Amino acid sequence: MGDSVEIKIEELVRVSSSGSQVLPTSASPTNDHVDPWLPTTENETTDHWLPITESRQGGAFSATFLLICSGMGLQSFALPVALVSLGWYWGIISLTIGYVWQLYTILLLVNLHESVPPGIRYSRFMHLSVTAFGMKLGKLLSLFPVLYLSGGTCVLLIINGGSCLRSLYLEMCGPDHCTSRPLSGAEWYLIFIIIAVILSQISPNLNSATKVAAIGTIAAIIYTTLLVVLSLVQDRPEASSLYSVKHAPKRQKDIFGAINALGLIAFAFRGHNVVLDIQGTISTLKNRPSKGPMKRGVAISYLVIAACFYPLAIAGYWCYGNKLNMSDNMPLLRSFMDYHRDSMPKFVRAIIYLLVVIHFLSIFQIYGMVVWDNLERIYVTKKNKRCPKLLRGAIRALFGGFVYFVAVALPFLGVLGALLGGLTTVPVTFVYPCLMWIIIRNPRRTSPMWYLNVGIAFLGIVLIVLIEIAAIRTLVVYGIKASFFHPK
């Protein structure tokens, strides 16, 4: 290989233990346009053997699809419920604040991705956390959130994706033509996870999952548009107090209901745990760092996400108000199906369910990639070679079996969303990026950026405390219907 790459031995030792990629401090002047860390036969690092960073051929286009697909999903269906407790004005204001806040922290992560000399790339949230907070504290703060936001999201996708598959089947065959013995909830979960595992076999790395993410993105935009437009053109439920907080369900109209509503808005903005991973699929050159294409991808993707979230929240609340079906993990979708079942053609309902299932299957590939990457790292570290294709496939199949078991054993996991989300989604989205930026960049303590990030992190911590108090109080007062191994 013609490039001369200067890397100190101690840097390699440190990076091999943290899993980060080291960029060369110098390269041949005639080859500045070549990324020397792309996979070659003569010069490979551990990152070239792991699914997240195996391919550095991504760009702004691929990052856009991966960001949109991972940033939308289950949580968007609950946005109208937040307006039930907060009302029109405070609901929209809170949604806007949450949107700007999380967009700011995403940009912090993008800038921190390769911010530490001598050019180390942090392509995983855990590695950046360990760098900022230290080995023990970094793992303590980020291990559970990262695992829950990856594995836990996959479990919830199985539960709700399986439910949508069953609804799709019923819409297609009709209640009078279905088999005398309908499939159980566990069997529908099994069908969903089998499809998800098969898809995982054709996407060996995160960059190759772009095609699946593009399909999921298109599906999400279409079903969002259908839900908004069709809800607006249909007759609304008859009620004189449709938008009155006073006439909302009991658990929605007190101060704890308002805090839970803020939690729903905060939970809607997820995907920060995979932002660094997505940026890791983009190559870095001396004169074109990865943050350039990544920022363009963030700008485009979050314009699309805003164009989906705001109409869902506003149109959903305008159409159904406090008559939303709040007993389901997907309130807007279920309310739409319940109120317009007789006036909506069967094939339209079936198309919406099909699009939701396609999107959920696509999300599964992105969040599952984080877990597969960590599992393959165990093999790569011990054997010091690439994970064989057969073993890679087995890892993904075993992970699918594990999350399926959890989904069947804990079908009520969505009920604990507020409690777990306050410990995972909120800190990863609103707090940790600000603290990481302060520790790594070490700005002057009297500078505006120092005050800004400290203030934002403090507000995030206050939000976590309030959400946890409200979630615990709600569980204590209203209880939880826990049915182990009895999926609906």
C-alpha positions in Angstrom: 0.0 0.0 0.0 1.5 3.3 -1.1 0.2 5.5 1.8 2.4 6.1 4.8 0.2 6.2 7.8 1.6 7.4 11.1 -0.1 6.1 14.2 1.4 5.7 17.6 1.3 2.3 19.3 -0.3 3.7 22.4 -3.1 5.2 20.4 -3.9 1.8 18.8 -3.9 0.2 22.2 -6.3 2.8 23.6 -8.6 2.6 20.6 -8.7 -1.1 20.4 -10.0 -1.2 23.9 -12.6 1.4 23.3 -13.7 0.3 19.8 -13.1 3.7 18.2 -11.5 4.2 14.8 -8.3 6.1 14.5 -7.7 8.3 11.5 -4.2 8.7 10.1 -2.4 11.8 11.1 -0.7 12.1 7.7 -1.1 10.5 4.3 0.7 10.7 0.9 0.1 14.0 -0.8 -0.8 12.2 -4.0 -3.6 10.2 -2.3 -5.4 12.9 -0.3 -8.6 12.0 -2.1 -8.5 8.4 -0.9 -9.8 7.3 2.5 -7.0 5.0 3.7 -9.4 3.4 6.2 -11.7 1.9 3.8 -11.5 -1.9 3.8 -8.4 -3.3 2.1 -6.5 -6.5 2.2 -3.4 -4.9 3.6 -4.7 -2.5 6.2 -7.7 -3.4 8.2 -8.9 -2.4 11.7 -11.5 -3.9 13.9 -14.1 -1.4 12.6 -13.8 -3.0 9.2 -15.1 -6.2 10.6 -18.2 -4.9 12.4 -21.6 -4.3 10.8 -21.9 -0.6 11.8 -18.6 0.5 10.3 -17.9 -2.3 7.8 -18.9 0.0 4.9 -17.9 3.7 4.8 -19.6 4.3 1.4 -22.5 6.2 2.8 -23.3 9.9 2.3 -25.9 12.5 2.9 -28.5 10.6 0.8 -28.2 7.3 2.8 -27.9 9.2 6.2 -31.2 10.9 5.4 -33.1 7.7 4.9 -31.6 6.0 8.0 -32.4 9.1 10.1 -36.0 9.4 9.0 -36.7 5.7 9.4 -35.2 5.5 12.9 -36.6 8.9 14.0 -40.3 8.0 13.2 -42.4 5.2 14.4 -44.5 4.2 17.4 -44.0 7.4 19.3 -45.6 9.6 16.6 -49.0 7.9 17.1 -49.1 9.2 20.7 -48.5 12.9 19.9 -52.2 13.9 19.8 -52.6 12.4 23.3 -50.1 15.0 24.6 -52.4 17.8 23.4 -55.3 16.3 25.3 -53.5 17.2 28.6 -51.7 20.4 27.4 -54.3 21.9 25.1 -53.7 23.6 21.7 -51.2 26.3 22.6 -49.1 24.7 25.3 -49.1 21.4 23.3 -47.8 23.0 20.1 -45.3 25.2 22.1 -44.0 22.1 23.9 -43.7 20.2 20.7 -41.7 23.0 19.1 -39.4 23.3 22.1 -38.8 19.6 22.1 -38.1 19.6 18.3 -35.5 22.4 18.5 -33.9 21.0 21.7 -33.3 17.5 20.2 -32.2 18.9 16.9 -29.5 20.9 18.8 -28.3 17.9 20.6 -28.1 15.9 17.4 -25.8 18.5 15.9 -23.7 18.3 19.1 -23.2 14.6 18.5 -22.4 15.1 14.8 -19.7 17.6 15.7 -18.3 15.3 18.5 -18.1 12.3 16.2 -14.5 13.1 15.2 -13.6 15.9 17.5 -10.9 14.4 19.7 -7.2 14.6 18.6 -5.5 12.8 16.9 -8.7 12.3 14.8 -10.4 9.4 16.5 -13.9 8.6 15.1 -16.6 7.7 17.7 -19.1 5.7 15.7 -21.0 4.4 18.7 -22.7 6.2 21.5 -21.2 4.1 24.2 -17.6 4.9 23.1 -18.3 8.6 23.2 -19.8 8.3 26.6 -16.8 6.4 27.9 -14.5 9.0 26.5 -16.4 11.8 28.1 -17.3 10.4 31.5 -14.6 7.7 32.0 -14.8 3.9 31.7 -16.9 3.1 34.8 -19.2 6.2 34.8 -19.6 6.2 31.0 -20.8 2.6 31.0 -23.0 3.1 34.0 -24.7 6.1 32.4 -25.1 4.8 28.9 -25.2 1.0 29.0 -28.8 0.5 30.0 -30.2 3.3 27.9 -28.4 2.1 24.8 -29.4 -1.5 25.3 -33.1 -0.6 26.1 -33.3 1.9 23.1 -32.0 -0.9 20.8 -33.3 -4.2 22.2 -36.4 -2.7 24.0 -37.4 -0.9 20.8 -37.2 -4.2 18.9 -39.5 -5.8 21.5 -42.1 -3.0 21.2 -41.9 -3.3 17.4 -42.6 -7.0 17.6 -45.6 -6.4 19.9 -47.2 -3.7 17.8 -46.0 -5.0 14.5 -47.6 -8.3 15.2 -50.8 -6.6 16.3 -50.9 -4.7 13.0 -50.2 -7.9 11.1 -53.2 -9.5 12.7 -55.4 -6.4 11.9 -54.2 -6.5 8.3 -55.2 -10.2 8.1 -58.6 -9.5 9.5 -59.1 -6.6 7.1 -58.1 -8.7 4.1 -60.1 -11.8 4.8 -63.0 -10.3 6.8 -64.4 -11.7 10.1 -66.8 -14.0 8.2 -64.1 -15.7 6.1 -61.3 -16.1 8.5 -60.4 -19.5 9.9 -62.3 -20.9 12.8 -59.2 -20.9 14.9 -57.6 -17.5 14.6 -53.9 -17.2 15.2 -52.9 -16.1 18.7 -51.0 -13.0 19.5 -47.8 -15.0 20.1 -48.1 -16.5 16.6 -48.5 -13.1 15.0 -45.4 -12.0 16.9 -43.6 -15.0 15.5 -44.6 -14.2 11.9 -43.3 -10.6 12.4 -39.9 -11.6 13.8 -39.4 -14.3 11.2 -39.8 -11.7 8.4 -37.5 -9.3 10.4 -34.8 -11.9 10.8 -35.0 -12.8 7.1 -34.5 -9.1 6.2 -31.6 -8.9 8.5 -29.8 -11.5 6.5 -29.8 -9.4 3.4 -28.4 -6.3 5.1 -25.0 -7.3 6.4 -24.1 -3.8 7.6 -25.7 -0.5 8.5 -24.9 1.1 5.1 -26.4 -1.8 3.2 -29.6 -1.3 5.3 -30.2 2.0 3.5 -32.4 0.4 0.9 -34.6 -1.1 3.5 -34.6 2.2 5.4 -35.6 4.0 2.1 -38.6 1.6 1.7 -39.5 2.2 5.4 -39.2 5.9 5.0 -41.5 6.0 2.0 -44.0 3.8 3.8 -44.0 6.1 6.9 -44.5 9.2 4.8 -47.4 7.6 2.9 -49.3 6.2 6.0 -48.8 9.5 7.8 -50.3 11.4 4.9 -53.2 9.0 4.7 -54.0 9.2 8.4 -53.9 13.0 8.4 -55.9 13.6 5.1 -58.4 10.9 5.7 -59.0 11.9 9.3 -59.6 15.5 8.2 -62.1 14.6 5.5 -64.2 12.3 7.8 -66.8 13.4 10.3 -65.5 14.0 13.8 -66.9 12.3 16.9 -69.8 14.2 18.2 -68.9 15.9 21.5 -69.4 19.5 22.6 -66.3 19.4 24.8 -63.9 17.7 22.3 -61.0 20.0 23.1 -61.7 20.8 26.7 -59.0 19.6 29.1 -61.6 19.6 31.9 -63.6 16.9 30.1 -60.6 14.8 29.3 -60.1 11.4 31.0 -59.2 11.7 34.7 -55.6 10.7 34.4 -55.0 13.3 31.6 -56.3 16.5 33.2 -54.2 16.9 36.4 -50.6 18.2 36.8 -49.3 14.6 36.5 -51.2 14.2 33.3 -49.5 17.3 31.9 -46.1 16.0 32.9 -46.8 12.7 31.3 -47.8 14.6 28.2 -44.4 16.4 28.2 -42.9 12.9 28.5 -44.8 11.7 25.4 -43.4 14.7 23.4 -39.9 14.0 24.7 -40.2 10.3 23.8 -41.3 11.1 20.3 -37.8 12.4 19.5 -35.7 9.3 19.6 -32.8 7.9 17.5 -30.0 9.8 19.1 -28.5 6.4 20.1 -27.9 5.6 16.4 -26.9 9.0 15.2 -23.2 8.3 15.7 -23.6 4.9 14.1 -25.2 6.4 11.0 -22.4 9.0 10.7 -19.9 6.1 11.0 -21.1 4.8 7.6 -19.8 8.0 6.0 -16.1 8.2 4.9 -13.9 11.0 6.2 -11.3 12.6 4.0 -8.7 15.3 4.9 -10.6 18.0 3.1 -14.1 16.5 3.6 -15.0 15.4 7.1 -18.0 13.2 7.6 -19.9 16.0 9.5 -20.5 17.8 6.2 -22.7 15.1 4.6 -24.1 14.2 8.0 -25.4 17.7 8.7 -27.1 17.8 5.3 -28.7 14.5 6.1 -29.9 15.8 9.4 -31.3 19.0 7.9 -33.3 17.1 5.3 -34.5 14.3 7.5 -35.7 16.5 10.3 -37.6 18.7 7.9 -39.4 15.6 6.8 -39.9 14.4 10.4 -41.3 17.8 11.3 -43.6 17.7 8.3 -45.0 14.4 9.6 -45.0 15.0 13.4 -46.9 18.4 13.4 -49.7 17.3 11.1 -50.1 14.0 13.1 -50.3 15.9 16.4 -52.5 18.8 15.2 -54.9 16.8 12.9 -55.1 13.9 15.3 -56.2 16.2 18.2 -58.5 18.3 15.9 -60.3 15.2 14.6 -60.6 13.1 17.8 -59.8 15.4 20.8 -60.1 13.8 24.1 -62.0 10.9 22.5 -58.8 9.3 21.4 -58.3 5.7 22.2 -55.7 6.1 24.9 -55.7 2.4 26.0 -53.5 1.4 23.0 -49.8 1.9 22.3 -50.8 3.5 19.0 -53.7 5.9 20.0 -54.1 7.8 16.7 -54.0 4.7 14.5 -56.5 2.8 16.7 -58.8 5.9 17.0 -58.8 6.3 13.2 -59.7 2.6 12.7 -62.4 2.6 15.4 -64.3 5.8 14.4 -64.1 5.3 10.7 -64.4 1.6 10.3 -67.8 1.8 8.6 -67.1 4.8 6.4 -63.6 3.8 5.3 -63.1 1.2 2.5 -61.6 -2.1 3.6 -58.7 -1.8 1.2 -57.7 1.6 2.6 -57.5 0.3 6.1 -55.5 -2.7 4.9 -53.0 -0.5 3.1 -52.4 1.6 6.2 -51.8 -1.5 8.3 -49.4 -2.9 5.6 -47.4 0.4 5.4 -47.1 0.5 9.2 -45.8 -3.1 9.3 -43.3 -2.3 6.5 -42.0 0.7 8.5 -41.7 -1.3 11.7 -39.7 -4.0 9.9 -37.4 -1.4 8.6 -36.9 0.3 12.0 -36.0 -3.2 13.4 -33.0 -3.5 11.1 -31.5 -0.2 12.3 -32.0 -0.6 16.0 -31.1 -4.3 15.8 -27.8 -3.4 14.1 -26.5 -1.8 17.3 -27.0 -5.1 19.3 -25.6 -7.2 16.4 -22.5 -5.0 16.3 -21.9 -5.5 20.0 -22.3 -9.2 19.8 -20.0 -9.6 16.9 -17.4 -7.4 18.7 -17.1 -10.2 21.3 -16.1 -12.7 18.5 -13.8 -10.2 16.7 -12.0 -9.2 19.9 -11.3 -12.8 20.8 -10.5 -14.2 17.4 -9.0 -11.1 15.8 -10.7 -11.8 12.5 -13.9 -11.1 10.7 -17.1 -12.8 11.9 -18.0 -15.6 9.4 -21.3 -15.1 7.5 -22.8 -18.2 9.0 -22.1 -17.0 12.6 -23.3 -13.5 11.7 -26.6 -15.0 10.5 -26.9 -17.1 13.6 -26.3 -14.1 15.9 -29.2 -12.3 14.3 -31.5 -15.3 14.4 -30.7 -15.8 18.1 -31.3 -12.1 18.9 -34.6 -12.4 17.1 -35.5 -15.4 19.2 -34.6 -13.5 22.4 -36.6 -10.4 21.7 -39.5 -12.6 20.6 -39.4 -14.4 23.9 -39.4 -11.0 25.8 -42.3 -9.8 23.7 -44.3 -12.9 24.5 -43.3 -12.9 28.2 -43.9 -9.1 28.7 -46.6 -8.0 26.3 -47.4 -5.1 28.7 -44.0 -3.6 28.2 -45.5 -0.6 26.5 -47.3 0.4 29.7 -43.9 0.9 31.3 -42.9 3.2 28.5 -43.1 6.4 30.6 -41.1 4.9 33.4 -38.4 3.4 31.2 -38.4 6.3 28.7 -37.5 8.8 31.4 -34.4 6.8 32.3 -33.3 6.1 28.7 -34.7 8.3 25.9 -34.7 11.6 27.8 -31.1 11.5 29.0 -29.7 10.2 25.7 -31.7 12.8 23.7 -31.6 15.9 25.9 -28.9 15.6 28.5 -25.9 13.5 27.7 -24.9 15.3 24.4 -24.6 18.6 26.2 -22.5 17.2 29.0 -20.3 15.3 26.5 -19.7 18.5 24.6 -18.7 20.4 27.8 -16.3 17.7 28.9 -14.7 17.0 25.6 -14.5 20.5 24.1 -13.8 22.0 27.5 -15.1 25.6 26.8 -14.3 28.6 28.9 -16.6 28.5 32.0 -17.8 32.0 31.4 -18.5 31.5 27.7 -22.0 31.5 26.3 -21.7 28.0 25.0 -20.8 26.7 28.4 -23.8 28.4 30.0 -26.1 27.2 27.2 -25.1 23.6 27.5 -25.1 23.5 31.3 -28.5 25.2 31.4 -29.9 22.7 28.8 -28.5 19.7 30.6 -29.9 21.0 34.0 -33.4 21.4 32.4 -33.1 17.9 31.0 -32.3 16.5 34.5 -35.3 18.3 35.9 -37.5 16.9 33.1 -36.2 13.3 33.9 -37.1 13.7 37.6 -40.6 15.1 36.8 -41.3 12.4 34.3 -40.2 9.6 36.7 -42.3 11.0 39.5 -45.4 11.3 37.3 -44.9 7.8 35.8 -44.5 6.2 39.3 -47.5 8.0 40.6 -49.6 6.9 37.6 -48.6 3.3 38.1 -49.3 3.4 41.8 -52.7 5.1 41.5 -54.1 3.4 38.4 -52.1 0.2 38.6 -50.8 -2.0 35.8 -52.4 -4.9 34.1 -49.5 -7.3 33.8 -50.3 -10.5 32.0 -47.2 -12.6 31.5 -47.1 -14.9 28.5 -50.5 -13.8 27.4 -50.1 -11.5 24.4 -53.3 -10.0 23.0 
